[in-house]
Every structure is written in structure tokens, then in C-alpha cells.
Amino acid sequence: MISSVTRFGATALLASALLSGARPLGIALGLMFGSIAAASGQTTHKNCYEQIGCPHSRYFQKSEIRHISCQLLRDVRNIVYKQNGYCFNTDAGKKDYGNEGCRYQNEADVPLNAFERHNIALIKRVEQEQGCR
């Protein structure tokens, strides 16, 4: 589960994840920065990734993400939802991303900007093409 992470570098984030037994989200993509304030549910910074950039501030191209694994596509998509207040309904979603501070039960209600909407739709298409579950 994503815990309170505030301005950790990728190395510290990986070490923290490994020590806690959590899977290191975004490390294979080269997580550059990001934080989630779990107690308040307020995001102070949104994640950006070395290989694909920032899902909240640029449009991804299919050619950039089609080589990314199903797990990492899922992580990027769900982290965008988490950072914007989505409440995960599945046990796996709750375990992996948590529901601290969530506000929206329905994906369609999550206030995403145009970049995030585009990127999530593209990620979902690539996931479907790759046969991701």
C-alpha cells in the first residue's frame, strides 16, 4: 500500500518500499518525484516518471507506453486515480493503493485534468491490447 511519502528520491523510495515489504511502485519506470499525504488525502506533488514523464502535465503517446508491462501500466493509472481522490473498491486496490482520504466512489466522478483523462484512456487501451487483466 502507498504510505505517506513526502519528497523521497527514487533510491529512498525503493529502500522504504523494500523495508516495508511493499512492492516498489514506479521504480521500474524511474520514479522521479511524488508524494501522497495519506492522513489528509491531499496530494502535494504528483508523480512523474523518467521514461514517460508526468501523466498530469503532458499527453502520452502510444509508442511511449506500449512497451511498459501490464503491472506498471496498472500502477501509473491507479496512482493517478489515487492522487485525485478515488476510493478503490477491490481488496487488491485497497491493499496496493489505500483509501486514506479518498472522496470519489465512481471513477467517472474523479476530477481529472485533460492530460490525466487522455493518459488514463490511452493506458486502458494499451492494457486491453496487451491482454492485461
N, C-alpha and C positions, 0 to 999 in steps of 0.2 A: 504494500500500500504506500502511496505517496504520503510522506510525513512533512512536517514543517521544514522546508528547505529554503534558506534565505541566502542568496548570492554565493553559493558554493561554486567553485570551479569544477570542471569535469572530473578531475582527479579526486577531489574531496567528496564529490557526489558519489563516485564509484566506490570509494572506500567506505562511505557511510552506508551505501546500499549493501555492500558485501558484508559489513559487520552486522547489519540488522537482519540479514538473511533475505532481504527483498531482492527482486530482480532489478538490475540497474537499468531503468528506463532511459532510453535515448542515448545511452553510451555508444552503442554501435553506430549511431548516426552522427556522433560527435556533438553532444550537447554542449552548447556554448554558454548559455546562462538561462536562469529562470528561477522563479520561486512561487511557492504557494503558502499562504498563511493559513494553515489548517484550522486554527482556532476560530478565526473570524470568517473564513471563506473568501476573503478578499485577496485577489492576486495583485502583487506589487510589480511583478515583471512576468512577461510571457516568454515561454521557451522559444529558443532559436536553435537551429541545428547546422553544424558546419557544412554538411553535404547538401542540404536542401534549403537552408535559410529559415526565415521566420514565417510561420503559417498565418500570423496575424497582420503581416505588413507587406506581403508580396504574393503574387499568383504563381503557384507551382505549375510546371509543365509536366505532361505525362512522361516525357523522356527522362525527366529528372527523378521520378519516383518509381518507375516500373521495375527497376532492379532491386528495390527495397523489399525485405522479407515481409510476409504477412503479419508477423508479430510486431515488427516495428511500425508498419502502416497502422495497425490497430492502436498501438501506443500513441503515435502522433495524433491520430483522430480523437482518441479518448482524452488525451491531455488537453486538447483544445476545448472539448466539451467541459472537462473538469474546471479549467481556468475561467470558464464563463458561467459556472453555477449549476451544471447539470447534476441531477441525482441519479446515480446508477441503480438499476433495478435488479440486476443479476447478482448472485453471490460472488461470481468472479470479478465483476466490475467493482463491487463494493470492496472486495479484498485488495484488488490491484490499485484502485484509484481513490477509494474512500468517498464518503458522502459528507464530510465535515463542511459545514457552511453552504451546502447545496440549496438551490432555490427553485429549480425547474424540474418537474417530473417528466415532461414531454420534450423530446429533442427539438421539436418544431418551435417551442417557446423560448429556447435558449437564445439570448441576444448576441448573435454572431455578426461580425462586420462582413463586408463583401469579400475580402480576401479569405477569411475563415470559411464562409459558405462555399465559395468556389473550391477551396482546397479540400474540404471535407467531402464534397460531391465527387471530386476527382479521385481522392483516396478510395472512396467506396466503389467507384467504377473499376479502379485498378485491382482492388481486393476481389471483386467479382470475377474479373478476367483471369486472375491468378488462381481462382478457386479457393480463396481464403474462407475459413469458416467464421 
